[in-house]
Amino acid sequence: MKKVGFIGWRGMVGSVLMERMKEENDFSHMESYFFSTSQTGEAAPKMPNSHDKLLSAMDSKELSKMDILVSCQGGDYTTEMFPLLRKEGWNGIWIDAASTLRMKDDSVIVLDPVNRNNIQEAINKGTKNFVGGNCTVSLLLIALHGLFKENMVEWVSSMTYQAASGAGAKNMIELLDQMKSVGTAFSANPAADALTLEKQMTSLMTSSQFPTQNFGHPLALNVLPWIDSEMPSGQSKEEWKAQVEANKILQSQTIIPIDGTCVRVGALRCHSQGLTIKLKKSAHLSTVEEIIASANDWVRLVPNNKPDTLKALTPAAVSGKMHVPIGRIRPMTIGDSYFNAFTLGDQLLWGAAEPLRCVLRQVLQS
């Protein structure tokens, strides 16, 4: 059995990965070793064929004993430890959730429902670095896989509505703290009229007492139309990732333009996207729906009506679920080759942990 080391397995993505691996009995196919940056020597999680103690995630000698390393520790860890391990001669498989290595020429962005065959080709050729993609990009590609596969897409504008947990556990908890502050303020004056309450809440949100240490701004009762750092193009880095990562995953011969505005919203989990899709030529609605619905095992077509949309196409309906629904599909009035759609998915599953789990199994089986 191959030795597989896990780093960052306690965080949100790592925890979801552990849950999915236990559900799929993945640990029975490997010897597992758990690494920690802070609790070296303590008891490790009890899994089939697992080492009983936590090892140091900063010990390159212990890390180098692994055939495969799976990191959900974040970009800073990858930036520090990955080049050190390679410099010291480690030639194992590196599987990573962080964005650090995504656009490197010797890395493959993994998304099993879309590019499994390409991943297998890379494994066969001896590729060593496999990286999970940006969460909204991965969910977009699963939802529109059929249209991309049939080479029907000229461009896509994706307006995203991204949950607080996409920024990390501390940010999600901060949103809940903000909501608690709002709820407490409302409870103190529940009989006030709507405009009085609005003024009271706005004053609270802009006060120094409102918890904004992580987001830097109020998210409860608000939206934040900027995610990640600024790019020279005027995009945020989150917006920039859409085109470059999607085209790398698709191995596009000609670049498919994908752009839009990424917005943080007050959902706890699941990222949503409103899509304008420009097809290369006009197509009947039924044809577009059939192509989308049959592309892979995970996409789910939601009929474009109010009851089904509000029942199945919301974060509350999709949180913790493996499927990626897409609905509101309709021709747009701006032209006969333009289609509207709305899709979402759990960014901690197919947006983060599941592609890592799938490529790990694929490597182990190769």
N, C-alpha and C positions, 0 to 999 in steps of 0.2 A: 504494500500500500504506500501511496505517496504521502509525504509529510506536508501538511497544510497549516500555515500559521495565520492567525486572525488578529488584526490590530484595529482598535476602534469599534469593537463589537458591543460596547455598552451604549453608544450614542443612538440617536433615533434610527438612522439608516442601518447601523450595525445590529440593533435590536430587532428590527424588522427582518433583516437577513437571517439572524439566528432562528427566529420564529418559522420562517419559510423553510429553512434547511431541516428543522426538526419535523415539520409537517411532511416533507418529501423524503424523509429518512436519508438525507444526504450524508450525514456523518458516518454512516456505516461503510462508506466507500473510501475512507481516508483515515489517516492518523491525524488528529487535530491537536494543535497547540495554540494556547491563548496567551497573547502578549498584552502588557499593560505599561503605561507610562508612570503609574503612581502606586500600584499595589503588587509589585513583584514579590513572589514568594507565597502569596496567599492562595487559597484554594481556587482552582479553575472550575468552570462549569463542567458538570458531569455529562459527557456525551459518549457514545460508543467510540472506542479506540482513542480516547482523549488522554493527554498528559494531565497529571493531577494538580500541578502547580502553575501559577501565572509566571511567565517569563518576562524579562525586561524588553519593552518595545524599543529601547535605545541601545540594545546590545547587538551590534552588527554580527558578532560571532554566532550568537544563538539564532538570529534571523537567517543567517547564511546556511544553517543546517536544513532549512525548509526547501522542499521542491517547489512549493507554491506559496506566495504570500498574498493575502487578501486584506486590503486596507480600506477602512471607513473612517480613518482618523482625521482626514482633512488635508488641505493643500499645503499647509506649513510643514506637516510631518513628511509628506511626499517630497517636498522641496529639499528637506534636510537629509532624509534617510535613503531615498531611492538612488541618487547619484553616488552616495557613499558605498552602498552595497555593490553597485555595478563596478565602481572603481576598485573595490577589494576583490573582485572576481566572481561574485555571485552571478550565476547564469540561469536562475530559476524563472518561473512564471510570476509576473507581477500583475495582480488584478486590483483595480483601484476605483473608488467612487469619486475621488476628487477630480477637479478639472485640469490640474497641473499638466498632465501629459497628453490630454485629448488630441491636440492638434500636432503633435510630434509625428514625423514621418514614420517612425518605427512603432507607433501605437495604433491599435484598432479600437474604434469606438463600438461597443457591443450593444446590440439590441436584437435579441433572439428572434422575435416574430418577423423582423424585417430583413436582417442580414446574417442569419445563421449559416448559410452556405459560404458566405465570404469569411466568416469567423473560422469555419472549418478549414478553408483553404489557407488561411493565415497560420493556423495551428500546424498544418501539414508542412508548411514552408519554414517552420521554426520560429515564428514570431513569439516574442516573450512578454510583450506589454499589452494588456487589455484593459480598457477604461470604460466605465459607464458614462453615458452621455448626459447632457443637460436635461433636467426633468421635463420641462415643457416641450423640448425638441423630441424627446423619446415618445411622449404621449401623443404629440401631433403626428409623428410618423406612423405609429400604430393605427391611429384613427383614419389617416388618409393613405394607408399603405396601398390599397387597391388602385387608387388613381395614379400614384407614383409608379407602381409596378407596370401599369398599362401605358406609361409615358404620356399621360393626358394633361399634366399640370404645366402651365406656362409660368405662373407665379402664385404666391400665397401671401396675404397680409393677415398676420395673427395678432390679435389684441388679447393679451393674457390677463387673467385675474388670479393672482397667485396667493396661496394661503400663507398664513404667518409661519407655520412650521417649516416652510421652505427655507426660511432664514435661520432655523435652528431651534433647539429646545428652549433656550432662554428667551428667544423672541416670542415663541408660542405662549409661554408662561406670562410674559409681559403683556401680551394682548389680553389674557384672562385677568391680570391685575388691573389693566385699564378698564375692562368691562365691570370688574368689581367696584372700582371707584365710581363709575357712572351709575351703577345700580344703587350704591350707598347714597349718592347725592339725590337720586330720584326718590328713594325711600323716605328721605327727610322732608320732601315736599311733594307728595304724590297728587295732591289736589290742585296743583297749579295748572294754569292753562298751557296749551301747547307752545305758544310763543315765549312765554316766561321760562318754560322748561328748556327750550332750545337755547335761549340766551344763557341760562345757568350752565348748561352742559358745554357750550362753546367756551365760556369763561373758565370752566374747570379744565377742559382739554388744553387750553393755552397757558395754564398756570404752571408754576415751577413745582407744584405738588403732584402733578400728573406723572405717573411712571413712564418715562421714555428713555431710560438708560441704554437700551439695546437698539431700538428702532431710531431713536433720536427725535421722533415726532409721534404724535398720536395716531394710532391705527384704528382703535375703536371709534365708531361713528364717523369714519374718515377713510380715504384711500390715499395711497402713496404712489404717484405715477413715476417712480424711478427705482430701479433695482440694480444694485452693483455699481461699479465705477463708471466714470465718463470715458468715452472713446472719442478720438479725433473727428469721427464722422458725425458727431452729435448724438449718436446712439448711446444708450447704456450698454455695458458689457453683456448684460442678459439679453438684450435685443440683438446684439452683434452675433451671439452664439447661434442663433436660429439658422441663419443661412450657412455659415461655415460648417457647423456640426452636421446639419441635416444632409448637406451635399457630400460630406465625407462618409457618412453612414450609407448613403445611397450609391456611393461611387459614381456620381453623376459625370457623364462625359461633357455635358454643357451645364454650367451653373444655373440652378433654378433659384430665382430671387425669392427670398423669404424675409419679411421684415414686418415690424409693427411696434406697438407700444406695450411695455411690460409694467403691470400695475400690481402693487401689493394691496390685498383686500383683507377684510376681517374674518375670513373663513379660517378655521383651525387647520384643516387638512384637505387636500385635493386642489389641484390647479385646474382652472378652467380657461378656455380660449374661444373667443369669437373669431370666426374665419371668413375672409373673402377669398374665394378661390377662382382664379382666372384659368380656364381650360384652354388648350391649344385650338380647340374648335367646339362648336356647340354640341350639346348632347341632351338627350331626353332625361328628365328627372328620374324615371324608373331605371334607366341604364346606370346612372351615377349611383343611385342607391344600391343597386345589385352589386356593382363593382366594389363599393365600399364595404358592404355587409359580408361579402364572401372572401375577403382578403386574407384573414388569419383567424386563429381560434379565439382571440380576445376582444376584437372590436364588436360592438353591439349597436345596431341601428335603432334609434328611437324615432317613432313616427312623429311627423311634424304637426302635432296638435297640442292644445294647451294641457289637457289632463296628463298625457304621457310625458310631456316635457317636464312638467312640474313634479311629477312622481319619480322620474328616472334620471333626469339630467341636472342634478344638483350635487354639491359636495356632501350634503347630508345623506343622500341616497347611495353615494359611491365610496365613501370613506371605508377603508379596510377591504375593499372588493378588488378582485383581480381584473375584472373586465374594464374596457375603455369605451364608454358610450359616446355616440355622436348623433346629434339630431339637429333640428331646425334647418334641415337641408331643403333648399328651395332655389329656383332660378331667381336672380336679382333683376330689378328693373333697369339697371344701368347697362345691360347688354346681354345677348343670348348665350354667351359663353362664360358668364359670371354666376357663381353659386355661393350662397350663404350657408354657413354651418356653425354649430356650437358643439364643442367637445370638452371633456374633462376626464381626469383619472387621478388615482391615488399616487401622488408624486413620491411616496415612500416605497411603493411597490414597483410597478413598471417604470416609474420615473427615477428609481434609484437602486433598490436592493435586488429586485428580480433579475435584471440583466446580469448582475454579478453572479448570482446563484446559477443561472443557466450556463454562463461561460465556464464557471468552475466545473460543473458536471461534464460539460463538453470536453474540457481539457483532461479530466480524469478518465474519460471513456476513450480518449484518442491513443 
